[in-house]
Amino acid sequence: MKPNLYICHTAYQVLVDLLRAGRCACENGPHTMVLSASVPDTAELAARLDAAGVVKTVIVDETKWPGTVTGPFAHQRAARAFEKLCGWKFDRAAYENVYIHNDWSVLGRYMQDCRAGYILCEDTFGSTLGPDQHLVTDQRAAADFAAKQRGKGYLYWGDSPWCVRIESEDAAKCTLFPAARMVTDSKAILLESLTDAEKALVRRIFLTQPLPEKADGATLLLPRSFVADGLMTQGQQDAMFKAVAEKYAVGPLFIKTHPRDMTDYKALFPDATVLERTMPSEVLNFCLPFHFARAVTVQSFVLRGFTAADEKIHLTLDEARALV
């Protein structure tokens, strides 16, 4: 069997496709993973992925692509322009399957220009089953939809004629596409079935520092940046989270913050284990070698699907401010 091609735009997509690649044996070398430069810490992540040996990475900077091409033979001219500017050329004959999560991206349009015959993967759990599918329905209501179905332009979210299959958490419940185009590929089942070796692999990729040997009864603090949202100063935010930790933290303290939060939490909490802000939250739920006693957050929905803590504490911003 030939290697697969996986095209990723987020750390979550890298996590899912790394695990899938590891379970898909290939006698002809490692699978290829294309990393859009939009993936956080792209170069460092690519180096760790390459060292693990499950995939070989290609980094593509999509920002070098200035726009679309129109006119005669537009898709061929667009593909050549992309290859020249972005420095990567797709070879369909080299791959068994092509997987992409975001076919509305520049790389997604390039796959359509190449007539790639790709498989569209869900970007989050059950996104094909959500009640709001206005992006798809609005696209189908557009006046030029039929022309685009014939290849004159681009279609996204699984509607492209060059999308051969669409993955769903539960294909039988998805009504967006004909059953013949759907396939069930549950990312929840994948993550819930990880072996100890797979969990260790994920930690090697997404954790750049060793975890404490003992973490029994630990607390996980999940802050977000109210500074970036213009709701308080950095000093006010620092004081608030220190007060929250003082009141609610039990045992060793771990901190996993939002990617947009640039606070130096290691300086604020010298004794805490500060996890990478670019690490997908699914690593916390499924891949750590221990369970948290308590998880605490302020004015955030991050704990809604969180399963790795015995107790979950969600404070409003007013409640957290009142602790200072």
URGIQUI-V930089 format. One record per pair of residues at least 12 apart in sequence whose C-alpha atoms are under 10 Angstrom apart, sorted by the first residue. I is the first residue (numbers start at 1). J is the second residue. Records with the same first field share a line. If there is no record, write none. Layout:
# URGIQUI-V930089
I=J  J
This chain:
# URGIQUI-V930089
1=24  25  26  27  28  29  95  96
2=25  26  27  28  29  30  31  93  94  95  96  97
3=21  24  25  26  27  28  29  30  31  32  55  94  95  96  97  98
4=21  24  26  30  31  32  33  55  94  95  96  97  98  99
5=17  21  30  31  32  33  34  55  56  57  90  92  94  95  96  97  98  99  100  118
6=18  20  21  31  32  33  34  35  55  57  95  97  98  99  100  101  118  119  121
7=32  33  34  35  36  57  58  59  60  98  99  100  101  102  103  107  108  121
8=33  34  35  36  37  38  39  59  99  100  101  102  107  123
9=34  35  36  37  38  39  40  42  100  101  102  105  107  123
10=35  36  37  38  39  40  42  101  102  123  278  279  280
11=35  38  39  40  41  42  45  206  278  279  280  281  282
12=39  123  124  278  279  280  281  282  283
13=35  39  100  101  102  121  122  123  124  280
14=33  34  35  39  45  49  205  206  280
15=191  202  205  206  279  280  282  283
16=121  123  187  188  190  191  202  282
17=31  33  55  99  100  101  121  187
18=31  33  49  54  55  198  201  202  205
19=54  187  190  191  194  198  199  201  202
20=54  187  190
21=33  54  55
22=53  54  55  198  201
23=54  198
24=54
25=54
26=54  96
29=53  54  55  56
30=50  53  54  55  56  57
31=53  54  55  56  57  95  96
32=50  54  55  56  57  58  94  95  98
33=46  49  50  54  55  56  57  58  59  99
34=46  55  56  57  58  59  60  88  100  107
35=57  58  59  60  61  62  107
36=58  59  60  61  62  63  105  106  107
37=58  59  60  61  62  63
38=59  60  61  62  63
39=59  278
40=259  277  278  279
41=278
42=59  60
43=57  58  59
44=205  208
45=57  205  206  208
46=58  59  205
47=205
48=204  205  206  208
49=201  202  204  205  206
50=205
51=204  205
52=201  202  204  205
54=201
58=87  88
59=86  87  88
60=83  85  86  87  88  107
61=85  86  87  88  106  107
62=82  85  86  87  105  106  107
63=85  86  106
64=82  84  85  86  87  106
65=78  81  82  83  84  85  86  106  107
66=81  82  85  106
67=82  106
68=81  82  106  109  153  154
69=81  153
70=152  153
71=152
73=113  152
74=113  152  153
75=109  110  111  112  113  114  115  151  152  153  154
76=110  113  114  115
77=113
78=109  110  113  114
79=109  110  111  112  113  114
80=110  113  114
81=110
82=106  107  109  110  113
83=110
86=107
89=110  114
90=110  111  114  116
91=114  116
92=111  114  115  116  117  118
93=116
97=116  117  118  119
98=111  116  117  118  119  120  163  164
99=117  118  119  120  121  163  165  166  167
100=118  119  120  121  122  123  163
101=118  119  120  121  122  123  124  157  158  166  167
102=120  121  122  123  156  157  158
103=118  119  120  121  154  155  156  157  158  159  160  163
104=154  155  156  157  158
105=156
108=120  154  155  156
109=153  154  155  156  160
110=154
111=162  163
112=151  153  154  155  156  160  161  162  163
113=151  153  154  162
114=162
115=151  160  161  162  163
116=162  163  164
117=160  161  162  163  164  165
118=158  160  161  162  163  164  165  166
119=158  162  163  164  165  166  167  181  182  183
120=156  157  158  159  163  164  165  166  167  168  182
121=157  158  165  166  167  168  169  183  185  187
122=157  166  167  168  169  185  186  187
123=167  168  187
124=168  169  187  188
125=168  169  170  186  187  188
126=167  168  169  170  171  173  174  186  187  188
127=167  168  169  174
128=157  166  167  168  169  170  171  173  174  175  176  177
129=168  169  170  171  172  173  174  175  176
130=174
133=157  176
135=156  157
136=155  156  157  158  159  176
137=176
139=155  156  157  159
140=155  159
145=159
148=160  161
149=161  162
158=176  177  181
159=176  177
163=181
164=180  181  182
165=177  180  181  182  183
166=178  179  180  181  182  183  184  185
167=181  182  183  184  185  186  187
168=182  183  184  185  186  187
169=183  184  185  186  187  188  189
170=182  183  184  185  186
171=183  184  185  186
172=184
188=282  286
190=286
191=282  283  285  286  287
192=285  286  287
193=286
194=286  287
195=287
196=287  288  289
197=287
198=287
199=283  286  287  288  289
200=287  288  289
201=287
202=283  286  287  288
203=279  283  284  287  288  289
205=279
206=275  276  277  278  279  280  283
207=275  276  278  279  283
208=275  276
209=273  274  275  276
210=273
211=254  273  274  275  288  289
212=252  273
213=289
214=252  290
215=251  252  253  254  289  290  291  292  293
216=250  251  252  290  291  292  293
217=249  250  251  252  253  290  291  292  293  294  309  310
218=249  250  251  252  253  254  290  291  292  293  294  295  309
219=245  248  249  250  251  252  253  254  255  272  291  292  293  294  295  296  309  310  311  312
220=245  248  249  250  251  252  253  254  255  256  257  272  273  274  275  284  291  292  293  294  295  296  297  308  309  312
221=241  244  245  248  249  253  254  255  256  257  272  274  294  295  296  297  298  313
222=241  254  255  256  257  258  295  296  297  298  300  302  303  314
223=237  241  244  255  256  257  258  261  263  265  296  297  298  299  300  302
224=237  241  256  257  258  259  260  261  262  263  297  298  299  300  302
225=237  257  258  259  260  261  262  263
226=261  298  299  317
227=261  262  263
228=260  261  262
229=260  261
231=317
234=263
236=321  324
237=263  320  321  324
238=263  264  265  268
239=268  321  323  324
240=298  317  319  320  321  322  323  324
241=265  268  269  297  298  320  321  323  324
242=268  269  323  324
243=320  321  322  323  324
244=296  297  298  315  319  320  321  322  323  324
245=269  296  297
246=323
247=323
248=294  295  296  313
249=293  294  295  296
250=292  293  294  295
251=292  293  294
252=271  272  273  292  293
253=269  271  272  273  274  292  294  295
254=269  271  272  273  274  275  292  295
255=269  272  273  274  275  276  277  295  296
256=273  274  275  276  277  278  279  280  281  284
257=274  275  276  277  278  279  281  297
258=276  277  278  279  280  281  302
259=276  277  278  279  280
260=277  278
261=277
262=277
281=302  303  306
282=305  306  307  308
283=308
284=306  307  308  309
285=305  306  307  308  309
286=306  307  308
287=308
288=308
290=308  309
291=307  308  309  310
292=307  308  309  310  311  312
293=308  309  310  311  312
294=308  309  310  311  312  313
295=307  308  309  310  311  312  313  314
296=309  311  312  313  314  315
297=312  313  314  315  316  317  320
298=313  314  315  316  317  318  319  320  321
299=314  315  316  317  318  319  320
300=314  315  316  317
301=314
302=314
